């Protein structure tokens, strides 16, 4: 079961990479919530995916490199780096630790993301969260 949940977390991120919002949403429970360390509080999975979808036109590419995953029943804690390139030429990395909580049916019920963006050019830029 532990490996299955790890795989589901990766499948969710690969769907985001591929802009496959429908698949990403289908991996989540109806009442799934998302929290980021940006001070904006919790949002529903619909709000989170809509926010990513709204920003994606400025994203040329993004690739998730998973560094490690730890799991126990119903939970996965993951560290990854998202390599981001925007259409205006900005390049950088989002270093993140992400908690995925799963319900009894194996769907994602909670995502908590602690992330920090590091621009390749040393300047401060806004970036897509995910």
SULQUI-V222084 format. One line per field, one symbol per residue. psi: psi as a letter, one per 40 degrees, with the letter a starting at -180 (. if undefined). burial: + if it has 9 or more other ideal C-beta (glycine too) atoms within 8 Angstrom, else -. A space follows every 50 residues. Layout:
psi=???
burial=???
//
This chain:
psi=dddddddddddddddddefgddddddeiidfiihhifeeeaiiidddddd ddddeddehdihhhhhdihiiiheihhihihhhhhieeehiaihhihhhh hiadeeihehhhhhihhhideeihiiihi.
burial=----++-++++++++++---+-+++-+++--+++++------+++-+++- +++-++--+--+-+-+--+-+---++++++++++++---+++++-+++++ +++---+++++++-+-+-+--------++-
//
